[in-house]
Amino acid sequence: MSVSTNSHDKLPIRMLHDRVLVRTDIPEGERRSTGGIVIPATAAVGRRLAWAEVVAVGQNVRTVEPGDRVLYDPEDRAEVEVRGIAYVLMRERDLHAVAAERLEGSEDSTGLYL
């Protein structure tokens, strides 16, 4: 499986075993609240999970596919930079939830796999 960083650029990366490679949604640093207030990166916040997009999976991964959005703990991560883009590498068991359109319509589906 190759990792696509944009529509013209494919990387020859194959994930092994139960590994999942994701691209985070929001860069670390300042955040904005839903009301538009800027929250500085130095502000103390409780443990907060983050969403990311799956870009590649290993052959033993069973619950997620490239393109899915997953919920993970940013404190339990290993980062890797490929061609200037930061990715997070983790095991499938470290994911907390999966959000994907393919889950809609399946029985017991709320749109999230918890």
SULRAHU-V911595 format. One record per backbone hydrogen bond with DSSP energy under -1.0 kcal/mol. NH is the residue of the N-H (numbers start at 1). CO is the residue of the C=O. E is the energy in kcal/mol with one decimal. If there is no record, write none. Layout:
nh: {NH & NH}
co: {CO & CO}
e: {E & E}
This chain:
nh: {3 & 5 & 11 & 13 & 19 & 20 & 21 & 22 & 23 & 25 & 31 & 33 & 36 & 39 & 43 & 50 & 52 & 53 & 54 & 55 & 56 & 58 & 60 & 61 & 67 & 68 & 69 & 70 & 71 & 72 & 76 & 78 & 80 & 82 & 85 & 87 & 88 & 89 & 90 & 92 & 94 & 95 & 96 & 98 & 99 & 103 & 104 & 106 & 109 & 113}
co: {11 & 9 & 3 & 11 & 16 & 90 & 56 & 88 & 53 & 51 & 39 & 37 & 33 & 31 & 40 & 72 & 70 & 23 & 68 & 21 & 21 & 19 & 17 & 58 & 54 & 65 & 99 & 52 & 97 & 50 & 73 & 89 & 87 & 85 & 82 & 80 & 22 & 78 & 20 & 18 & 91 & 92 & 71 & 113 & 69 & 100 & 101 & 103 & 106 & 98}
e: {-1.3 & -1.6 & -2.6 & -2.0 & -1.9 & -3.2 & -2.7 & -2.7 & -2.6 & -1.6 & -2.4 & -2.7 & -1.9 & -3.7 & -1.7 & -2.8 & -1.9 & -2.6 & -2.9 & -3.0 & -1.5 & -2.2 & -2.3 & -1.4 & -2.9 & -2.2 & -2.6 & -2.8 & -2.2 & -2.6 & -1.5 & -1.1 & -2.4 & -2.6 & -1.7 & -3.2 & -2.8 & -3.4 & -2.2 & -2.2 & -1.6 & -1.8 & -3.4 & -1.2 & -3.4 & -1.4 & -1.5 & -1.5 & -1.4 & -2.8}
